[in-house]
Amino acid sequence: MEFIEYPEINSFLNTALDEMKVILGDNLVGLYLYGSLVWGDFDENISDVDLLAVTKTPLNGSEFAQLEKLHNELVKSYKELDNRVEIAYAHLAALKTFKIQKSEISVISPGEPFHKKEAGIDWLINWYIVLQQGKTLFGPDSDRVIEPISKEEFVQAVQRQAKEWADWVIHTKGSRPYQGHAILTMCRAFYAQKHGEQVSKKQAALWAMIELPEWTALIQQALQWRRDFRNREVDNEATYPQTEKFVKYMAGRIAGF
């Protein structure tokens, strides 16, 4: 089935979905694609593939082990997507109660192995994006499996996330690409606060350069650092002071502190 215009990514999505159906059987409710592949600006060299797999019940031990094996096999078959795929497996109850409680979900994401974690309102932004812009690859429409989320709730979540980045930015000190990610994430949060919707990092950066002319050079650099993530011949810490200054400035502006 042709889901998107990129042949290799389309092949990956079909293979992943077919194997999930075999592994999960009736436990698989739906599969949803979101992120830059849906809203545009997907870069075949650096952009991630973001998926939400909805299940009736939490993954059991056997399902988890089989999916972990599947993820490893997919990386071997689609080497260009190594460390560029995020799949969250969330059960129906988790997607209906995330505003009031945390539930166990299973996630594989760039830089992390397949693992289980507790997810609650901290995942509201992801679920909002699926609701507003996600593409259904299998199953019912996303609004039938995810609790409704208002624009106001989304903006509040963006503000909370921005505030958290003020403390978390220190973790980017040893990685210039991660600093670029932080800068572009704050640009996107700023856009979301102003417009109540999520756009790609590139779209948000281009908009932010107009809104924040004094930071244009740094934002342009962040876009380049993101593309240049394979370059190891850089002084990562040299660019950290400006990154920290920008992130903390934007966090205060977005979150209002």
Buried (B, 14 or more C-beta within 10 A) or exposed (E): EEBBEBEEBBEBBBBBBEBBEEBBEEBBBBBBBBBBBBBEBBEEEBBBBBBBBBBEEBBEEEBBEBBBEBBEEBBEEBEEBEEBBBBBBBBBEBBEEBEEEBBBBBBBBEEEEBEEBEBBBBBBBBBBBBBBBBBBBBBEEBEEBBBEBEEEBBBBBBBBBBBEBBEEBEEBBEBBBBBBBBBBBBBBBBBBBEEBBBBBBBBBBBBBBEEBEEBBEBBEBBBEBBEBBEEEEEEBEEBBEBBBEBBBBBBEBBBEE
